[in-house]
Amino acid sequence: MLPCGYIFALVYFNRNKVAPRQCLMTVRIVVNIVRLESLMKKVMLVVGIIGVIVMYGGFLYFFFSGVPTAALPWFLLICPWVCIYFGLTQTQQIASLSWLKNKFTFTSK
């Protein structure tokens, strides 16, 4: 399956009657950008997973060793999850948002 950017570039350049050589160069650039985006998603996923392990490990260490954890800002514990979210594919992002919506939606019966 071709990446969305690749298909868009082919349609755009075919409609506007651009020279094939120029079209091919632009398609290569678009494909390289898609590869870069894929690589960055993987990096964010790995950084997020390592961040969860380090942050929560440190928090639990402080918590069980008796060090007060009240001074730790709450957003430190959320930051790795943001990296993990943006490291997921679009389908997985939508599925996780719908899971959160269903998890925290309270309906009266």
C-alpha positions as CSV (number, residue, x, y, z in Angstrom):
1,M,0.0,0.0,0.0
2,L,1.4,3.4,-0.9
3,P,1.7,6.1,1.7
4,C,-0.9,8.8,1.6
5,G,1.6,11.5,0.7
6,Y,2.9,9.5,-2.2
7,I,-0.5,9.1,-3.7
8,F,-1.3,12.8,-3.2
9,A,1.9,13.8,-5.0
10,L,1.1,11.6,-8.0
11,V,-2.4,12.9,-8.3
12,Y,-1.3,16.5,-7.9
13,F,1.5,16.4,-10.5
14,N,-0.6,14.4,-13.0
15,R,-3.4,17.1,-12.8
16,N,-1.0,20.0,-13.2
17,K,0.9,18.5,-16.1
18,V,4.3,18.7,-14.4
19,A,7.3,17.1,-16.1
20,P,7.9,13.5,-15.2
21,R,11.4,14.1,-13.9
22,Q,10.3,16.9,-11.6
23,C,7.4,14.7,-10.5
24,L,9.7,11.8,-9.7
25,M,12.0,14.0,-7.6
26,T,9.1,15.4,-5.6
27,V,7.7,11.9,-5.0
28,R,11.1,10.8,-3.7
29,I,11.1,13.7,-1.3
30,V,7.6,12.9,-0.2
31,V,8.6,9.2,0.3
32,N,11.6,10.3,2.4
33,I,9.4,12.6,4.5
34,V,7.0,9.6,5.1
35,R,10.0,7.5,6.2
36,L,11.2,10.2,8.5
37,E,7.8,10.5,10.0
38,S,7.7,6.8,10.6
39,L,11.1,6.9,12.2
40,M,10.2,9.7,14.4
41,K,7.0,7.9,15.6
42,K,9.2,4.9,16.5
43,V,11.6,7.1,18.4
44,M,8.8,8.8,20.3
45,L,7.3,5.4,21.2
46,V,10.7,4.2,22.5
47,V,11.4,7.4,24.4
48,G,7.9,7.3,25.9
49,I,8.3,3.7,27.1
50,I,11.7,4.4,28.6
51,G,10.2,7.5,30.2
52,V,7.4,5.6,31.8
53,I,9.8,3.1,33.2
54,V,12.2,5.7,34.6
55,M,9.6,8.2,35.9
56,Y,7.3,5.7,37.5
57,G,10.3,3.7,38.8
58,G,11.7,6.8,40.4
59,F,8.3,7.9,41.8
60,L,7.8,4.5,43.3
61,Y,11.3,4.5,44.8
62,F,10.7,7.8,46.4
63,F,7.3,6.8,47.6
64,F,8.4,3.5,49.3
65,S,11.6,5.0,50.7
66,G,9.7,7.6,52.6
67,V,10.8,10.6,50.6
68,P,8.0,13.1,50.3
69,T,6.6,13.1,46.8
70,A,4.3,16.2,47.2
71,A,6.9,18.4,45.5
72,L,6.8,16.4,42.2
73,P,4.6,18.1,39.7
74,W,1.8,15.9,38.3
75,F,2.7,16.6,34.7
76,L,6.0,14.7,35.1
77,L,4.0,11.5,35.3
78,I,1.9,12.4,32.2
79,C,4.7,13.5,29.9
80,P,5.9,10.0,28.8
81,W,2.3,9.0,28.0
82,V,2.1,11.9,25.6
83,C,5.2,10.6,23.8
84,I,3.7,7.1,23.7
85,Y,0.4,8.5,22.3
86,F,2.1,10.4,19.4
87,G,4.3,7.3,18.7
88,L,1.2,5.2,17.9
89,T,-0.3,4.9,14.5
90,Q,-3.3,7.0,13.7
91,T,-5.6,3.9,14.1
92,Q,-4.2,3.2,17.5
93,Q,-4.5,6.8,18.5
94,I,-8.2,6.9,17.6
95,A,-8.7,3.6,19.4
96,S,-7.0,4.8,22.6
97,L,-9.1,8.0,22.6
98,S,-12.3,6.1,22.2
99,W,-11.2,3.8,25.0
100,L,-10.5,6.8,27.3
101,K,-13.9,8.3,26.3
102,N,-15.7,5.0,27.2
103,K,-13.7,4.6,30.4
104,F,-14.5,8.1,31.8
105,T,-18.0,8.5,30.5
106,F,-20.5,8.0,33.2
107,T,-24.1,7.3,32.2
108,S,-27.0,6.9,34.6
109,K,-29.1,3.8,34.3
